[in-house]
């Protein structure tokens, strides 16, 4: 009788111990899934000036684009349109493919592409207001950039005078990294005269 009781007690203890171990294992497994060293989406790169290039990841993580905001122009009227908010800010950029595969800018619908940050921090999407109607033939490119090639592109913003002066141009690439360029408050860049002339055409 005593032997049977001892065996039963031993079996219950073994079952209880096994249950404790099983309960502890998932906790250890869950803790090990957290890896602090993993990269965090949304990394912000250092600020740059107009004319400085940035090596960015293409749409969908494919290829590398070197993007250089080249010229900025401020105008109340462009391409037959009047700025809804008072002022168009038109920025041209050179996109160059840097790898052996074609690369493109992410589409705005994916959360990538271009934005304007006003001095107070307000974020404004490109092509808002009447800005979506602004086109210049030389800068009206939107196809993926082929290896070894480059394209001239344009982004326009319809802003208030307060939003426009002293703003920051932001580009979010295919890896959700944000690149920033501090923008001048007056027409600037090597192609300013040409761009302004074509905007009035």
Secondary structure, DSSP 8 states (H G I E B T S, - for coil): -HHHHHHHHHHHHHHHHHHHHHHHHHHHHHHHT--TTS--TT-EEEEEETT-EEEEE-GGG-SEEEEEEEEEEEESEETTEE-SSSEEEEEEEEEEE-SSS-B----GGGT-EEEEE-TTS-EEETTTTTGGG---GGGB--S-B-TT-EEEEEEEEEE-HHHHTT-EEEEE-TT--EEEEE--SS-BSTTHHHHHHHHH-
